[in-house]
C-alpha cells in the first residue's frame, strides 16, 4: 500500500484527483497504485449509498456524489476507480458478477474493475481491499487466472480467459475460445445496445441457472428493451414526420389545383410538385418496418400510420394522373379539364 495524500480541494472531482496523481507519480504502475490506495483509504463502504447513488441521473453525477459523500457500495467504488484510471488514459471497465462460493440465493451481487496496462488486462477489487486488513493489497492488479477463484463475472468475456470456467456450459472442454483480447477490443468499440446484445449472447451460451445470474440476465434484457424502445420511438416519430411532410405537399398541390393552377408555373415545375411524396412514403414504410425487431413493440401502432400512408399514396396517384392529363392538353383544353373533373 502507498500512503497517498491528496489536498482536499483536489479530491472533490475525479478530473482534478487523477491529474494530481498523474503529475506526482511518473509510471502508469505507480499511478494505478496511488489511485487504488486513495480510493481504498478514503471511500467507506455504506449500504445506504446503494439507494442514494442509484438515483443519480448519470455516471458523472454518481462519481461526483461518491467523492462528495466519501462513501458508497461496490459498484460505486469500482466505478470511481475505473473512472480515475480512464482519466490517466488507461482503458478500464466495471465488471459485475458475484463472489465465488457464495450462496447466490442471497442475491449477493458484486462489482470490481478491469484495467488494461501495456496490452494486458488486470483485475482489481477496491471494495474488498478497503474492507480488509491493513497491509498489502490482496485484490490489486491480480492476474485473471487467479482472480477467477474469488470472482465470477456474469459476462464470461470479463473472466479475461480464453476458456471461461464456472458456468453450466463450460468453455474448458470446447475447441473454440473467446480470444478475449480481440473480443474485449471489439466490445469496447460497440455502442450500448451492441454491448448489451453481445452480453446476452454470451450469457445465454454460458447456460448458468442460479438466481443471481438469471437476475442479471433479466436486467441486461431490460436494458436492451429500453434502448430498443427508444429506437422504436425515434423510428415511429420520424415516420410520422415523413407522413406529415408528404401530407403538406399533397395539400399544397390540391390547394393550387383548386385555384385553377394560378398563379401559373412552368410545366416542368408543376410536373415535379408531387414527386417528393413517393420518396417520403417509402421512407416512412422503411422506418415502420424497422420497429420491433429486437423487442416486440407494444407501445406504438404502426398499422395506423400504414393505413394513412396507403391512403395518401392512392390520392397522390389520382392527382398525378390529373396533372399528367392537364400537362398533355393544349392551352385551350386545360380550363375544360377542371370543369369535367368537377362534373364527374
C-alpha positions, -999 to +999 in steps of 0.1 A: +000+000+000+011+036-007+003+063+017-012+088-007-021+124+003-042+145-020-053+180-010-089+182-002-095+208-028-083+185-055-101+154-043-137+166-049-136+159-086-123+129-105-105+150-131-085+170-105-078+140-084-065+120-114-045+149-127-028+154-093-018+117-091-006+117-127+016+147-121+030+133-089+038+098-100+057+090-132+049+055-143+014+041-150+020+013-125+027+039-097-003+060-108-026+030-107-013+020-072-017+056-060-052+059-073-062+025-058-046+034-025-065+066-023-099+050-032-095+022-007-084+046+021-110+073+015-142+057+003-161+039+030-184+011+023-220+020+031-251+000+021-274+030+023-254+045-006-269+019-029-302+037-029-287+072-029-263+067-058-287+047-079-309+078-080-282+098-097-290+107-133-258+096-150-223+083-145-207+117-138-233+125-113-227+093-094-189+099-093-194+134-081-218+122-053-194+095-043-165+119-039-187+144-020-201+118+004-169+097+007-189+065+009-205+041-015-211+004-024-190-019-046-205-006-078-195+030-068-160+021-056-153+001-088-169+028-109-148+055-093-115+036-097-124+028-134-132+065-140-099+076-124-078+051-144-096+062-176-086+098-168-049+088-168-056+073-203-058+037-194-087+015-206-109+003-178-142-014-173-165-021-143-172-059-141-204-072-125-207-107-110-207-125-077-182-138-052-172-174-059-185-199-034-213-176-022-248-188-018-264-170-047-299-174-033-289-145-011-287-122-041-251-112-032-240-094-063-207-076-066-187-053-088-150-049-094-127-034-121-106-045-151-078-022-162-055-026-193-018-019-188+007-023-217-016-046-236-025-069-207-057-068-186-056-070-148-083-072-122-089-051-091-114-051-062-111-018-043-142-026-021-127-058-007-093-043-002-109-013+016-126-036+040-097-060+046-068-060+070-042-032+068-011-043+049-006-055+014-035-055-010-050-089-018-071-078-049-048-053-066-036-060-101-044-097-099-040-119-130-073-132-144-062-168-139-060-162-101-089-137-098-114-163-110-110-183-078-128-155-059-148-135-085-172-149-111-184-123-137-219-126-152-205-119-186-179-147-194-159-123-215-147-105-183-131-135-169-104-124-194-096-161-200-095-179-233-116-207-218-141-192-192-150-216-164-176-219-137-208-220-158-231-248-167-219-249-203-182-250-195-159-235-221-130-256-210-139-286-230-147-268-262-124-264-291-133-227-297-120-200-274-130-164-268-098-148-280-106-124-252-082-096-261-096-092-296-131-097-281-126-071-255-113-046-281-143-052-302-167-050-272-153-016-261-159-001-295-195-011-296-224+012-287-245+004-257-271-016-275-245-038-292-227-043-259-260-055-242-267-078-271-233-093-270-236-098-232-269-115-237-254-139-263-225-149-241-247-153-210-271-175-230-243-196-243-228-199-207-261-215-196-258-207-159-290-213-140-285-198-105-306-169-093-280-141-094-271-150-130-308-151-140-314-118-123-286-101-141-297-116-174-331-101-168-315-067-160-295-069-192-325-077-213-343-048-197-316-025-209-319-040-244-357-034-242-352+002-231-328+011-259-348-008-284-379+011-272-362+044-276-351+034-312-387+023-320-399+057-307-374+075-329-384+054-359-421+060-352-418+097-347-396+100-379-422+080-399-449+104-386-428+134-397-425+118-431-462+113-433-469+149-422-445+163-447-460+143-475-494+154-465-484+190-465-470+187-501-502+169-512-525+195-496-505+223-511-509+208-545-546+203-541-550+239-530-530+250-560-552+229-583-584+243-567-571+277-576-570+267-612-532+264-611-530+301-606-506+319-604-493+299-633-460+280-631-438+264-658-449+229-668-416+214-657-420+228-622-456+217-619-446+182-631-423+178-601-447+191-574-459+157-563-426+138-567-413+141-531-444+123-518-435+089-531-400+090-515-414+102-482-440+075-481-413+049-489-390+062-461-419+061-437-426+024-446-390+015-441-389+031-407-420+013-396-405-020-409-375-014-386-397-013-355-400-042-331-370-062-345-352-066-311-381-064-287-418-067-296-434-033-299-464-028-276-463+010-273-468+022-308-494+014-335-476+014-369-506-001-387-525+032-382-497+051-400-495+024-427-532+030-435-527+067-437-496+062-459-515+039-483-545+062-485-522+092-492-504+071-519-537+064-536-548+100-535-514+112-547-516+089-577-550+103-586-536+138-586-506+127-607-530+112-633-549+145-635-517+165-637-504+143-665-536+148-684-535+185-678-499+190-689-506+169-721-535+191-730-533+222-751-538+257-737-575+258-748-582+224-734-568+229-700-595+250-684-621+225-695-604+197-675-613+215-643-650+216-653-650+180-664-634+169-631-659+188-611-687+174-631-675+139-625 
